[in-house]
Amino acid sequence: MAEIHAAEPTRRDFLYVATGAFAAVGAAAAVWPLIDQMNPDASVLALASIEVDISKIPVGQEITIKWRGKPVFIRHRSEDEIKAAESVDVAELRDPQTDDVRLVKGPNGQLEKQWLVLIGICTHLGCVPLAYKGEFNGYFCPCHGSVYDTSGRIRKGPAPLNLEVPPYKFVSDSKILIG
């Protein structure tokens, strides 16, 4: 039977491995600052989410805040506005969505129907609609005549989609976190 002998490692083999490992660590150390500078800075991260106190918004009123440079409408809907939004035949809508789909659950696990949170940018050309205007007492974009209902759904005009609902959640009964 023939014996097979493996070559013994030499100092030269060790130097090759050590040099390669040192070069890999050096390349990673040189590239890391270039990759890390692509991360968002602190001012951008601060805008990523915003906590809003909604306890001072009376029923039937709305506030507008800025989030990521966009206007966000937070509306405390009245019972009449909720009923108007729920009574719409979804099959008639251009962008069919029920009112419930556009809302989130509160801290008690119930759907918070009285609170509507929307990004206030018309889906037609990016104008800012006016609140409590238009045929459905929702939102009206005076630039091109888009009319939205009390749930922010497009009802008339050239806008193709409903007003967007930002990601948000209730952190307590009186505060929401947007983003």
N, C-alpha and C positions, 0 to 999 in steps of 0.2 A: 504494500500500500504506500502510495506516495504521500509525503508530508508536505503540507502547504504552510509556508511561513509568511506572515504579514510583515511588511516593512516596519521597522521601529520608527516612532516619531522622532524627528530631529529638532534641534533648536531652530532651524530655518522654518519648519512647519509651525512651530509656536509663534515665531515672529510674524508670519503671514496672517495667522488667526488674530493675534493681538493687534496688528496694524489695521486689519479689516474692521474689527470691533471698535477701535478708536475712531476710525473714519466715519463709521455709522453713527456713533454718538455725537461726533462733531457736526455732521450734516444735520442731524435732528435738532441740535442746539442752534444751528444757524437758521434753519427753516421755521422753527417755532415762533419767533417774533413776527415773521411775515404772515403766518396763519392767524396768530392771535390778534393782530391789528384789524382783521376783518370782522371781529365780534362787535356788536353794537355798544356804544358808549353809555355812560350812566344816565345821560339825559334821555336817550331813547328808551332805555329800560324803565325809567320812571314813568314814561307815557304808556307803557304796555298795559297797565291796568290802573283803574281809578275807583276809589270807594266814594259813594255818594250817599249823603243823608237825605232820605226821602220823607222824613217825618214832618217836615214843615211845608210840604206841598199840599194845599187844600184840594178837596174833591172838585173835579171839573177844571183844574188848572194844570199847567205844564211848565217845566223848566227846560232850558237848553244848556248843555254843558259841552265842553270840548274833550274829545278822546281821540288820540292819535291824529290830531289836526282836523278832525271831522266833527260837525255838530251832532249831538245825540239828544233826541227828544225823550224826556221822561214825563209821562202823562199819567195823572191820577184820574182814571176814568170814573164817570158817574154811572149809576145803574142804567140810565137811559142809553148811554154810549155803549155799555156792555151788551145790552139787549139788541141794540141796532147792529152791532158787529156779529152777534150770534145768529141773528135772523136772516142773514144773507144766504141765498142759495149759492153754494160754492160752484156748482156747475156753470153758473153765469159769469164767473170771474175769468179774466184773461190769464191770471197767474193763480190758479186755484189753491187756496190754503184756508183751512178753518181758523177761526179765531184762537182756539186752544193751542194750535201748533205754534203760534207766534208768542206764546207766553211760557213762563217757567214756574216751577213749584217753589213755594216759600219754605221757610224753616220748619213749618208745621207739616210739610208734605202735601199741602193742598195747592191747587193751581191758583196763582195770584192774578185773578181776572181784572182787578181794579188797576193794576200797574201795566203800562205799555211802554216798552223801551225800544226805540227805533233809531237807526242812523238817518239823520235828516238830510239826505241827499237824494234828489229826484233821480230815478233810474233811467230817465230819458237822456238828459244832457248834463246832469250834475248840478243843477240849481238847488237852492234851499227852499223847500215848500213852506207856506205859511200855515200855521196851526189854526184850527177852528174856522176854517174857510171852506168854501166849495159846497156843492150840493149835498154832500153826506156829512157835513160838519166835522170832517176829519182834517185833511191837509189839501192845499191847493198850490200848485206851482204856477205862478203868474207868467213865467217866461213862455211856456208853450201850452198851458191849459190842462196839465195832468191833474186829475182829481182822485184823491185817496179817501178811503172811509176811516171810521174810528178805530180800525185795526191796522191802518197803514197799507191796506190792499188797494191796488190800482183798480179804479172803477171806470174812468173815462180819460180820454186824451191819448197822447202818443207814447207815454211811458210803457215799456214792455213788461216790467216786473214790479212786484210789491216793494215798498220801502224795506230795506234790509234790517234784520234784527241782529244786533251785536251779541257776542257771547257774554252772558251775564248770569249772576246768581245772587240770591239773597244770603247775606251773611248774618242778618238778624231781622227782626220785624221792621226796623227803621233804616237799614242800610243795605245797599246793593253794591256788588263789585262787578265792574264792567271790564272785560278783558280776560 
